Structure formats: C-alpha cells, structure tokens
Amino acid sequence: MDEKELIRRSQQGDGEAFGQIIERYKGKLFNLAYGMLGDRSEADDLAQEVFIKVWSNLAYYNAQ
C-alpha cells in the first residue's frame, strides 16, 4: 500500500494502517533521535512521542 493510502486510512482511524507507517519510519526516526540525544532510552521515548503527536494531528494533514 502506498504512503498516501496509509495516511488516508489512518485519518479514518485505521490503527493497522498507522502501524504500517510506524514500521516504515521507526528506524529512521530512532536513528535521528539517537544521533541527537546519544541515549537509546531517550531516543526510544522521543520516537514514541513523535508518533503519538503524528497520530493526534493526522486530521490536519493533507496527503493529496
């Protein structure tokens, strides 16, 4: 499934679609956070917080 479709489904409350988004980006996000923070636990926490913020604000995103 392409990214736009995953976003559209996630916006409709499809947790499985959002889970696929997380799987696609969690490694990159963790690596970025770890590079900035230098602590695995903090990087994990930050990545989780980012995905929570994304989920909470999906309604405002226009994937066109």
PQR file of N, CA, C, O and H, with PARSE charges and radii, in Angstrom:
ATOM      1  N   MET A   1       0.846  -1.167   0.000 -0.4000 1.5000
ATOM      2  CA  MET A   1       0.000   0.000   0.000 -0.0000 2.0000
ATOM      3  C   MET A   1       0.900   1.241   0.000  0.5500 1.7000
ATOM      4  O   MET A   1       1.896   1.293   0.722 -0.5500 1.4000
ATOM      5  N   ASP A   2       0.545   2.222  -0.802 -0.4000 1.5000
ATOM      6  CA  ASP A   2       1.385   3.422  -0.859 -0.0000 2.0000
ATOM      7  C   ASP A   2       1.128   4.323   0.354  0.5500 1.7000
ATOM      8  O   ASP A   2       0.146   4.171   1.080 -0.5500 1.4000
ATOM      9  H   ASP A   2      -0.264   2.179  -1.388  0.4000 1.0000
ATOM     10  N   GLU A   3       2.040   5.250   0.532 -0.4000 1.5000
ATOM     11  CA  GLU A   3       2.016   6.118   1.709 -0.0000 2.0000
ATOM     12  C   GLU A   3       0.730   6.941   1.814  0.5500 1.7000
ATOM     13  O   GLU A   3       0.169   7.071   2.902 -0.5500 1.4000
ATOM     14  H   GLU A   3       2.838   5.373  -0.058  0.4000 1.0000
ATOM     15  N   LYS A   4       0.266   7.488   0.712 -0.4000 1.5000
ATOM     16  CA  LYS A   4      -0.945   8.302   0.742 -0.0000 2.0000
ATOM     17  C   LYS A   4      -2.152   7.495   1.204  0.5500 1.7000
ATOM     18  O   LYS A   4      -2.996   7.991   1.950 -0.5500 1.4000
ATOM     19  H   LYS A   4       0.722   7.382  -0.172  0.4000 1.0000
ATOM     20  N   GLU A   5      -2.224   6.256   0.755 -0.4000 1.5000
ATOM     21  CA  GLU A   5      -3.336   5.398   1.163 -0.0000 2.0000
ATOM     22  C   GLU A   5      -3.238   5.068   2.652  0.5500 1.7000
ATOM     23  O   GLU A   5      -4.249   5.041   3.353 -0.5500 1.4000
ATOM     24  H   GLU A   5      -1.539   5.853   0.149  0.4000 1.0000
ATOM     25  N   LEU A   6      -2.034   4.820   3.126 -0.4000 1.5000
ATOM     26  CA  LEU A   6      -1.847   4.550   4.552 -0.0000 2.0000
ATOM     27  C   LEU A   6      -2.261   5.761   5.386  0.5500 1.7000
ATOM     28  O   LEU A   6      -2.893   5.612   6.432 -0.5500 1.4000
ATOM     29  H   LEU A   6      -1.213   4.842   2.556  0.4000 1.0000
ATOM     30  N   ILE A   7      -1.911   6.938   4.931 -0.4000 1.5000
ATOM     31  CA  ILE A   7      -2.282   8.161   5.648 -0.0000 2.0000
ATOM     32  C   ILE A   7      -3.794   8.333   5.634  0.5500 1.7000
ATOM     33  O   ILE A   7      -4.396   8.636   6.664 -0.5500 1.4000
ATOM     34  H   ILE A   7      -1.398   7.059   4.081  0.4000 1.0000
ATOM     35  N   ARG A   8      -4.403   8.143   4.480 -0.4000 1.5000
ATOM     36  CA  ARG A   8      -5.859   8.296   4.365 -0.0000 2.0000
ATOM     37  C   ARG A   8      -6.573   7.334   5.309  0.5500 1.7000
ATOM     38  O   ARG A   8      -7.500   7.725   6.020 -0.5500 1.4000
ATOM     39  H   ARG A   8      -3.914   7.898   3.644  0.4000 1.0000
ATOM     40  N   ARG A   9      -6.142   6.091   5.312 -0.4000 1.5000
ATOM     41  CA  ARG A   9      -6.766   5.102   6.193 -0.0000 2.0000
ATOM     42  C   ARG A   9      -6.529   5.434   7.662  0.5500 1.7000
ATOM     43  O   ARG A   9      -7.415   5.274   8.502 -0.5500 1.4000
ATOM     44  H   ARG A   9      -5.390   5.774   4.735  0.4000 1.0000
ATOM     45  N   SER A  10      -5.325   5.895   7.953 -0.4000 1.5000
ATOM     46  CA  SER A  10      -5.014   6.283   9.331 -0.0000 2.0000
ATOM     47  C   SER A  10      -5.902   7.434   9.777  0.5500 1.7000
ATOM     48  O   SER A  10      -6.360   7.463  10.920 -0.5500 1.4000
ATOM     49  H   SER A  10      -4.606   6.025   7.270  0.4000 1.0000
ATOM     50  N   GLN A  11      -6.142   8.371   8.890 -0.4000 1.5000
ATOM     51  CA  GLN A  11      -7.016   9.503   9.210 -0.0000 2.0000
ATOM     52  C   GLN A  11      -8.438   9.037   9.508  0.5500 1.7000
ATOM     53  O   GLN A  11      -9.180   9.717  10.216 -0.5500 1.4000
ATOM     54  H   GLN A  11      -5.770   8.347   7.962  0.4000 1.0000
ATOM     55  N   GLN A  12      -8.810   7.900   8.977 -0.4000 1.5000
ATOM     56  CA  GLN A  12     -10.143   7.339   9.224 -0.0000 2.0000
ATOM     57  C   GLN A  12     -10.151   6.438  10.458  0.5500 1.7000
ATOM     58  O   GLN A  12     -11.154   5.786  10.750 -0.5500 1.4000
ATOM     59  H   GLN A  12      -8.207   7.347   8.402  0.4000 1.0000
ATOM     60  N   GLY A  13      -9.026   6.406  11.182 -0.4000 1.5000
ATOM     61  CA  GLY A  13      -8.965   5.646  12.422 -0.0000 2.0000
ATOM     62  C   GLY A  13      -8.433   4.236  12.296  0.5500 1.7000
ATOM     63  O   GLY A  13      -8.529   3.454  13.243 -0.5500 1.4000
ATOM     64  H   GLY A  13      -8.211   6.935  10.945  0.4000 1.0000
ATOM     65  N   ASP A  14      -7.877   3.895  11.154 -0.4000 1.5000
ATOM     66  CA  ASP A  14      -7.336   2.551  10.933 -0.0000 2.0000
ATOM     67  C   ASP A  14      -5.985   2.411  11.628  0.5500 1.7000
ATOM     68  O   ASP A  14      -4.962   2.862  11.113 -0.5500 1.4000
ATOM     69  H   ASP A  14      -7.799   4.530  10.385  0.4000 1.0000
ATOM     70  N   GLY A  15      -5.992   1.792  12.783 -0.4000 1.5000
ATOM     71  CA  GLY A  15      -4.769   1.615  13.558 -0.0000 2.0000
ATOM     72  C   GLY A  15      -3.752   0.722  12.876  0.5500 1.7000
ATOM     73  O   GLY A  15      -2.548   0.917  13.041 -0.5500 1.4000
ATOM     74  H   GLY A  15      -6.823   1.426  13.201  0.4000 1.0000
ATOM     75  N   GLU A  16      -4.221  -0.258  12.109 -0.4000 1.5000
ATOM     76  CA  GLU A  16      -3.308  -1.146  11.392 -0.0000 2.0000
ATOM     77  C   GLU A  16      -2.523  -0.371  10.328  0.5500 1.7000
ATOM     78  O   GLU A  16      -1.325  -0.593  10.151 -0.5500 1.4000
ATOM     79  H   GLU A  16      -5.199  -0.416  11.975  0.4000 1.0000
ATOM     80  N   ALA A  17      -3.194   0.528   9.631 -0.4000 1.5000
ATOM     81  CA  ALA A  17      -2.517   1.354   8.626 -0.0000 2.0000
ATOM     82  C   ALA A  17      -1.479   2.251   9.298  0.5500 1.7000
ATOM     83  O   ALA A  17      -0.375   2.428   8.784 -0.5500 1.4000
ATOM     84  H   ALA A  17      -4.166   0.709   9.774  0.4000 1.0000
ATOM     85  N   PHE A  18      -1.842   2.813  10.446 -0.4000 1.5000
ATOM     86  CA  PHE A  18      -0.879   3.653  11.156 -0.0000 2.0000
ATOM     87  C   PHE A  18       0.293   2.808  11.647  0.5500 1.7000
ATOM     88  O   PHE A  18       1.430   3.279  11.672 -0.5500 1.4000
ATOM     89  H   PHE A  18      -2.739   2.669  10.863  0.4000 1.0000
ATOM     90  N   GLY A  19       0.026   1.580  12.033 -0.4000 1.5000
ATOM     91  CA  GLY A  19       1.097   0.670  12.427 -0.0000 2.0000
ATOM     92  C   GLY A  19       2.082   0.442  11.291  0.5500 1.7000
ATOM     93  O   GLY A  19       3.284   0.318  11.524 -0.5500 1.4000
ATOM     94  H   GLY A  19      -0.897   1.198  12.013  0.4000 1.0000
ATOM     95  N   GLN A  20       1.579   0.387  10.072 -0.4000 1.5000
ATOM     96  CA  GLN A  20       2.463   0.232   8.914 -0.0000 2.0000
ATOM     97  C   GLN A  20       3.317   1.480   8.707  0.5500 1.7000
ATOM     98  O   GLN A  20       4.483   1.382   8.325 -0.5500 1.4000
ATOM     99  H   GLN A  20       0.602   0.488   9.883  0.4000 1.0000
ATOM    100  N   ILE A  21       2.743   2.635   8.955 -0.4000 1.5000
ATOM    101  CA  ILE A  21       3.516   3.876   8.872 -0.0000 2.0000
ATOM    102  C   ILE A  21       4.635   3.842   9.910  0.5500 1.7000
ATOM    103  O   ILE A  21       5.780   4.182   9.611 -0.5500 1.4000
ATOM    104  H   ILE A  21       1.796   2.715   9.265  0.4000 1.0000
ATOM    105  N   ILE A  22       4.299   3.436  11.113 -0.4000 1.5000
ATOM    106  CA  ILE A  22       5.305   3.345  12.175 -0.0000 2.0000
ATOM    107  C   ILE A  22       6.425   2.399  11.760  0.5500 1.7000
ATOM    108  O   ILE A  22       7.602   2.724  11.910 -0.5500 1.4000
ATOM    109  H   ILE A  22       3.368   3.160  11.355  0.4000 1.0000
ATOM    110  N   GLU A  23       6.065   1.234  11.241 -0.4000 1.5000
ATOM    111  CA  GLU A  23       7.080   0.255  10.822 -0.0000 2.0000
ATOM    112  C   GLU A  23       8.007   0.839   9.751  0.5500 1.7000
ATOM    113  O   GLU A  23       9.207   0.569   9.751 -0.5500 1.4000
ATOM    114  H   GLU A  23       5.108   0.969  11.118  0.4000 1.0000
ATOM    115  N   ARG A  24       7.454   1.629   8.852 -0.4000 1.5000
ATOM    116  CA  ARG A  24       8.269   2.214   7.778 -0.0000 2.0000
ATOM    117  C   ARG A  24       9.272   3.246   8.285  0.5500 1.7000
ATOM    118  O   ARG A  24      10.370   3.376   7.745 -0.5500 1.4000
ATOM    119  H   ARG A  24       6.478   1.849   8.851  0.4000 1.0000
ATOM    120  N   TYR A  25       8.883   3.975   9.324 -0.4000 1.5000
ATOM    121  CA  TYR A  25       9.692   5.124   9.733 -0.0000 2.0000
ATOM    122  C   TYR A  25      10.359   5.021  11.096  0.5500 1.7000
ATOM    123  O   TYR A  25      11.160   5.886  11.450 -0.5500 1.4000
ATOM    124  H   TYR A  25       7.991   3.870   9.762  0.4000 1.0000
ATOM    125  N   LYS A  26      10.051   3.991  11.864 -0.4000 1.5000
ATOM    126  CA  LYS A  26      10.583   3.942  13.228 -0.0000 2.0000
ATOM    127  C   LYS A  26      12.105   3.847  13.262  0.5500 1.7000
ATOM    128  O   LYS A  26      12.733   4.440  14.139 -0.5500 1.4000
ATOM    129  H   LYS A  26       9.400   3.288  11.576  0.4000 1.0000
ATOM    130  N   GLY A  27      12.699   3.131  12.349 -0.4000 1.5000
ATOM    131  CA  GLY A  27      14.156   3.020  12.322 -0.0000 2.0000
ATOM    132  C   GLY A  27      14.831   4.347  12.018  0.5500 1.7000
ATOM    133  O   GLY A  27      15.778   4.744  12.697 -0.5500 1.4000
ATOM    134  H   GLY A  27      12.189   2.649  11.636  0.4000 1.0000
ATOM    135  N   LYS A  28      14.346   5.017  11.008 -0.4000 1.5000
ATOM    136  CA  LYS A  28      14.915   6.319  10.633 -0.0000 2.0000
ATOM    137  C   LYS A  28      14.723   7.339  11.754  0.5500 1.7000
ATOM    138  O   LYS A  28      15.633   8.102  12.079 -0.5500 1.4000
ATOM    139  H   LYS A  28      13.577   4.695  10.457  0.4000 1.0000
ATOM    140  N   LEU A  29      13.531   7.341  12.337 -0.4000 1.5000
ATOM    141  CA  LEU A  29      13.242   8.284  13.412 -0.0000 2.0000
ATOM    142  C   LEU A  29      14.108   8.002  14.636  0.5500 1.7000
ATOM    143  O   LEU A  29      14.648   8.923  15.249 -0.5500 1.4000
ATOM    144  H   LEU A  29      12.792   6.722  12.073  0.4000 1.0000
ATOM    145  N   PHE A  30      14.238   6.715  14.991 -0.4000 1.5000
ATOM    146  CA  PHE A  30      15.075   6.361  16.127 -0.0000 2.0000
ATOM    147  C   PHE A  30      16.525   6.781  15.877  0.5500 1.7000
ATOM    148  O   PHE A  30      17.166   7.357  16.756 -0.5500 1.4000
ATOM    149  H   PHE A  30      13.800   5.966  14.494  0.4000 1.0000
ATOM    150  N   ASN A  31      17.038   6.494  14.681 -0.4000 1.5000
ATOM    151  CA  ASN A  31      18.428   6.850  14.368 -0.0000 2.0000
ATOM    152  C   ASN A  31      18.655   8.354  14.456  0.5500 1.7000
ATOM    153  O   ASN A  31      19.690   8.796  14.955 -0.5500 1.4000
ATOM    154  H   ASN A  31      16.517   6.026  13.967  0.4000 1.0000
ATOM    155  N   LEU A  32      17.713   9.130  13.984 -0.4000 1.5000
ATOM    156  CA  LEU A  32      17.821  10.584  14.076 -0.0000 2.0000
ATOM    157  C   LEU A  32      17.830  11.020  15.536  0.5500 1.7000
ATOM    158  O   LEU A  32      18.676  11.814  15.949 -0.5500 1.4000
ATOM    159  H   LEU A  32      16.872   8.771  13.579  0.4000 1.0000
ATOM    160  N   ALA A  33      16.887  10.499  16.312 -0.4000 1.5000
ATOM    161  CA  ALA A  33      16.803  10.866  17.728 -0.0000 2.0000
ATOM    162  C   ALA A  33      18.058  10.421  18.481  0.5500 1.7000
ATOM    163  O   ALA A  33      18.581  11.162  19.314 -0.5500 1.4000
ATOM    164  H   ALA A  33      16.200   9.855  15.976  0.4000 1.0000
ATOM    165  N   TYR A  34      18.533   9.227  18.192 -0.4000 1.5000
ATOM    166  CA  TYR A  34      19.727   8.720  18.869 -0.0000 2.0000
ATOM    167  C   TYR A  34      20.947   9.569  18.518  0.5500 1.7000
ATOM    168  O   TYR A  34      21.784   9.848  19.376 -0.5500 1.4000
ATOM    169  H   TYR A  34      18.108   8.625  17.515  0.4000 1.0000
ATOM    170  N   GLY A  35      21.042   9.975  17.262 -0.4000 1.5000
ATOM    171  CA  GLY A  35      22.146  10.846  16.847 -0.0000 2.0000
ATOM    172  C   GLY A  35      22.118  12.182  17.565  0.5500 1.7000
ATOM    173  O   GLY A  35      23.167  12.756  17.859 -0.5500 1.4000
ATOM    174  H   GLY A  35      20.362   9.748  16.564  0.4000 1.0000
ATOM    175  N   MET A  36      20.933  12.675  17.846 -0.4000 1.5000
ATOM    176  CA  MET A  36      20.801  13.957  18.529 -0.0000 2.0000
ATOM    177  C   MET A  36      21.004  13.828  20.037  0.5500 1.7000
ATOM    178  O   MET A  36      21.599  14.703  20.666 -0.5500 1.4000
ATOM    179  H   MET A  36      20.081  12.209  17.608  0.4000 1.0000
ATOM    180  N   LEU A  37      20.507  12.731  20.615 -0.4000 1.5000
ATOM    181  CA  LEU A  37      20.488  12.598  22.064 -0.0000 2.0000
ATOM    182  C   LEU A  37      21.614  11.734  22.632  0.5500 1.7000
ATOM    183  O   LEU A  37      22.059  11.942  23.761 -0.5500 1.4000
ATOM    184  H   LEU A  37      20.024  12.019  20.104  0.4000 1.0000
ATOM    185  N   GLY A  38      22.068  10.765  21.839 -0.4000 1.5000
ATOM    186  CA  GLY A  38      23.142   9.885  22.289 -0.0000 2.0000
ATOM    187  C   GLY A  38      22.737   8.907  23.374  0.5500 1.7000
ATOM    188  O   GLY A  38      23.601   8.322  24.028 -0.5500 1.4000
ATOM    189  H   GLY A  38      21.707  10.597  20.922  0.4000 1.0000
ATOM    190  N   ASP A  39      21.443   8.718  23.579 -0.4000 1.5000
ATOM    191  CA  ASP A  39      20.946   7.815  24.615 -0.0000 2.0000
ATOM    192  C   ASP A  39      19.800   6.991  24.036  0.5500 1.7000
ATOM    193  O   ASP A  39      18.805   7.544  23.568 -0.5500 1.4000
ATOM    194  H   ASP A  39      20.741   9.194  23.048  0.4000 1.0000
ATOM    195  N   ARG A  40      19.944   5.662  24.070 -0.4000 1.5000
ATOM    196  CA  ARG A  40      18.942   4.790  23.455 -0.0000 2.0000
ATOM    197  C   ARG A  40      17.559   4.935  24.087  0.5500 1.7000
ATOM    198  O   ARG A  40      16.551   4.991  23.383 -0.5500 1.4000
ATOM    199  H   ARG A  40      20.753   5.212  24.451  0.4000 1.0000
ATOM    200  N   SER A  41      17.517   4.994  25.392 -0.4000 1.5000
ATOM    201  CA  SER A  41      16.239   5.092  26.081 -0.0000 2.0000
ATOM    202  C   SER A  41      15.532   6.410  25.749  0.5500 1.7000
ATOM    203  O   SER A  41      14.329   6.429  25.486 -0.5500 1.4000
ATOM    204  H   SER A  41      18.336   4.949  25.965  0.4000 1.0000
ATOM    205  N   GLU A  42      16.274   7.485  25.763 -0.4000 1.5000
ATOM    206  CA  GLU A  42      15.685   8.785  25.417 -0.0000 2.0000
ATOM    207  C   GLU A  42      15.254   8.818  23.955  0.5500 1.7000
ATOM    208  O   GLU A  42      14.221   9.397  23.620 -0.5500 1.4000
ATOM    209  H   GLU A  42      17.251   7.470  25.977  0.4000 1.0000
ATOM    210  N   ALA A  43      16.046   8.195  23.088 -0.4000 1.5000
ATOM    211  CA  ALA A  43      15.694   8.147  21.667 -0.0000 2.0000
ATOM    212  C   ALA A  43      14.406   7.358  21.462  0.5500 1.7000
ATOM    213  O   ALA A  43      13.549   7.763  20.676 -0.5500 1.4000
ATOM    214  H   ALA A  43      16.885   7.724  23.360  0.4000 1.0000
ATOM    215  N   ASP A  44      14.264   6.239  22.160 -0.4000 1.5000
ATOM    216  CA  ASP A  44      13.014   5.461  22.092 -0.0000 2.0000
ATOM    217  C   ASP A  44      11.822   6.291  22.558  0.5500 1.7000
ATOM    218  O   ASP A  44      10.774   6.311  21.913 -0.5500 1.4000
ATOM    219  H   ASP A  44      14.960   5.910  22.798  0.4000 1.0000
ATOM    220  N   ASP A  45      11.999   6.975  23.690 -0.4000 1.5000
ATOM    221  CA  ASP A  45      10.915   7.805  24.227 -0.0000 2.0000
ATOM    222  C   ASP A  45      10.527   8.907  23.253  0.5500 1.7000
ATOM    223  O   ASP A  45       9.343   9.152  23.021 -0.5500 1.4000
ATOM    224  H   ASP A  45      12.851   6.959  24.214  0.4000 1.0000
ATOM    225  N   LEU A  46      11.525   9.566  22.684 -0.4000 1.5000
ATOM    226  CA  LEU A  46      11.246  10.650  21.749 -0.0000 2.0000
ATOM    227  C   LEU A  46      10.531  10.135  20.501  0.5500 1.7000
ATOM    228  O   LEU A  46       9.574  10.752  20.034 -0.5500 1.4000
ATOM    229  H   LEU A  46      12.487   9.367  22.872  0.4000 1.0000
ATOM    230  N   ALA A  47      10.991   9.008  19.963 -0.4000 1.5000
ATOM    231  CA  ALA A  47      10.341   8.439  18.782 -0.0000 2.0000
ATOM    232  C   ALA A  47       8.876   8.123  19.081  0.5500 1.7000
ATOM    233  O   ALA A  47       7.998   8.402  18.265 -0.5500 1.4000
ATOM    234  H   ALA A  47      11.769   8.507  20.342  0.4000 1.0000
ATOM    235  N   GLN A  48       8.617   7.544  20.243 -0.4000 1.5000
ATOM    236  CA  GLN A  48       7.243   7.237  20.624 -0.0000 2.0000
ATOM    237  C   GLN A  48       6.413   8.514  20.734  0.5500 1.7000
ATOM    238  O   GLN A  48       5.272   8.552  20.273 -0.5500 1.4000
ATOM    239  H   GLN A  48       9.330   7.317  20.906  0.4000 1.0000
ATOM    240  N   GLU A  49       6.966   9.543  21.331 -0.4000 1.5000
ATOM    241  CA  GLU A  49       6.250  10.814  21.456 -0.0000 2.0000
ATOM    242  C   GLU A  49       5.934  11.407  20.088  0.5500 1.7000
ATOM    243  O   GLU A  49       4.853  11.960  19.886 -0.5500 1.4000
ATOM    244  H   GLU A  49       7.893   9.512  21.705  0.4000 1.0000
ATOM    245  N   VAL A  50       6.862  11.295  19.155 -0.4000 1.5000
ATOM    246  CA  VAL A  50       6.631  11.815  17.809 -0.0000 2.0000
ATOM    247  C   VAL A  50       5.464  11.094  17.152  0.5500 1.7000
ATOM    248  O   VAL A  50       4.590  11.733  16.566 -0.5500 1.4000
ATOM    249  H   VAL A  50       7.740  10.846  19.319  0.4000 1.0000
ATOM    250  N   PHE A  51       5.442   9.759  17.246 -0.4000 1.5000
ATOM    251  CA  PHE A  51       4.344   9.015  16.629 -0.0000 2.0000
ATOM    252  C   PHE A  51       3.004   9.326  17.299  0.5500 1.7000
ATOM    253  O   PHE A  51       1.972   9.343  16.629 -0.5500 1.4000
ATOM    254  H   PHE A  51       6.151   9.240  17.723  0.4000 1.0000
ATOM    255  N   ILE A  52       3.007   9.567  18.583 -0.4000 1.5000
ATOM    256  CA  ILE A  52       1.771   9.957  19.276 -0.0000 2.0000
ATOM    257  C   ILE A  52       1.296  11.313  18.756  0.5500 1.7000
ATOM    258  O   ILE A  52       0.104  11.505  18.517 -0.5500 1.4000
ATOM    259  H   ILE A  52       3.845   9.554  19.128  0.4000 1.0000
ATOM    260  N   LYS A  53       2.220  12.242  18.582 -0.4000 1.5000
ATOM    261  CA  LYS A  53       1.857  13.570  18.045 -0.0000 2.0000
ATOM    262  C   LYS A  53       1.323  13.450  16.618  0.5500 1.7000
ATOM    263  O   LYS A  53       0.343  14.103  16.259 -0.5500 1.4000
ATOM    264  H   LYS A  53       3.188  12.086  18.776  0.4000 1.0000
ATOM    265  N   VAL A  54       1.969  12.619  15.814 -0.4000 1.5000
ATOM    266  CA  VAL A  54       1.509  12.420  14.436 -0.0000 2.0000
ATOM    267  C   VAL A  54       0.090  11.872  14.448  0.5500 1.7000
ATOM    268  O   VAL A  54      -0.778  12.386  13.743 -0.5500 1.4000
ATOM    269  H   VAL A  54       2.765  12.089  16.105  0.4000 1.0000
ATOM    270  N   TRP A  55      -0.154  10.826  15.246 -0.4000 1.5000
ATOM    271  CA  TRP A  55      -1.490  10.224  15.327 -0.0000 2.0000
ATOM    272  C   TRP A  55      -2.523  11.268  15.748  0.5500 1.7000
ATOM    273  O   TRP A  55      -3.620  11.330  15.193 -0.5500 1.4000
ATOM    274  H   TRP A  55       0.552  10.409  15.818  0.4000 1.0000
ATOM    275  N   SER A  56      -2.159  12.082  16.730 -0.4000 1.5000
ATOM    276  CA  SER A  56      -3.085  13.091  17.255 -0.0000 2.0000
ATOM    277  C   SER A  56      -3.402  14.195  16.264  0.5500 1.7000
ATOM    278  O   SER A  56      -4.438  14.850  16.372 -0.5500 1.4000
ATOM    279  H   SER A  56      -1.268  12.031  17.181  0.4000 1.0000
ATOM    280  N   ASN A  57      -2.522  14.405  15.303 -0.4000 1.5000
ATOM    281  CA  ASN A  57      -2.694  15.518  14.368 -0.0000 2.0000
ATOM    282  C   ASN A  57      -2.943  15.079  12.932  0.5500 1.7000
ATOM    283  O   ASN A  57      -2.878  15.903  12.019 -0.5500 1.4000
ATOM    284  H   ASN A  57      -1.680  13.873  15.215  0.4000 1.0000
ATOM    285  N   LEU A  58      -3.224  13.815  12.716 -0.4000 1.5000
ATOM    286  CA  LEU A  58      -3.454  13.319  11.354 -0.0000 2.0000
ATOM    287  C   LEU A  58      -4.596  14.024  10.646  0.5500 1.7000
ATOM    288  O   LEU A  58      -4.561  14.198   9.428 -0.5500 1.4000
ATOM    289  H   LEU A  58      -3.276  13.146  13.457  0.4000 1.0000
ATOM    290  N   ALA A  59      -5.590  14.423  11.388 -0.4000 1.5000
ATOM    291  CA  ALA A  59      -6.753  15.077  10.778 -0.0000 2.0000
ATOM    292  C   ALA A  59      -6.369  16.359  10.040  0.5500 1.7000
ATOM    293  O   ALA A  59      -7.064  16.779   9.115 -0.5500 1.4000
ATOM    294  H   ALA A  59      -5.618  14.282  12.378  0.4000 1.0000
ATOM    295  N   TYR A  60      -5.286  16.964  10.440 -0.4000 1.5000
ATOM    296  CA  TYR A  60      -4.862  18.234   9.848 -0.0000 2.0000
ATOM    297  C   TYR A  60      -3.922  18.067   8.657  0.5500 1.7000
ATOM    298  O   TYR A  60      -3.580  19.045   7.993 -0.5500 1.4000
ATOM    299  H   TYR A  60      -4.721  16.622  11.190  0.4000 1.0000
ATOM    300  N   TYR A  61      -3.505  16.837   8.387 -0.4000 1.5000
ATOM    301  CA  TYR A  61      -2.552  16.599   7.308 -0.0000 2.0000
ATOM    302  C   TYR A  61      -3.299  16.347   6.009  0.5500 1.7000
ATOM    303  O   TYR A  61      -4.262  15.581   5.975 -0.5500 1.4000
ATOM    304  H   TYR A  61      -3.783  16.042   8.926  0.4000 1.0000
ATOM    305  N   ASN A  62      -2.854  16.989   4.950 -0.4000 1.5000
ATOM    306  CA  ASN A  62      -3.458  16.807   3.628 -0.0000 2.0000
ATOM    307  C   ASN A  62      -2.467  16.046   2.755  0.5500 1.7000
ATOM    308  O   ASN A  62      -1.475  16.618   2.302 -0.5500 1.4000
ATOM    309  H   ASN A  62      -2.072  17.611   4.977  0.4000 1.0000
ATOM    310  N   ALA A  63      -2.721  14.783   2.518 -0.4000 1.5000
ATOM    311  CA  ALA A  63      -1.811  13.937   1.747 -0.0000 2.0000
ATOM    312  C   ALA A  63      -1.962  14.122   0.249  0.5500 1.7000
ATOM    313  O   ALA A  63      -1.090  13.703  -0.512 -0.5500 1.4000
ATOM    314  H   ALA A  63      -3.527  14.319   2.885  0.4000 1.0000
ATOM    315  N   GLN A  64      -3.036  14.733  -0.186 -0.4000 1.5000
ATOM    316  CA  GLN A  64      -3.368  14.931  -1.610 -0.0000 2.0000
ATOM    317  C   GLN A  64      -2.917  13.766  -2.399  0.5500 1.7000
ATOM    318  O   GLN A  64      -3.102  13.735  -3.616 -0.5500 1.4000
ATOM    319  H   GLN A  64      -3.745  15.073   0.432  0.4000 1.0000
TER
END
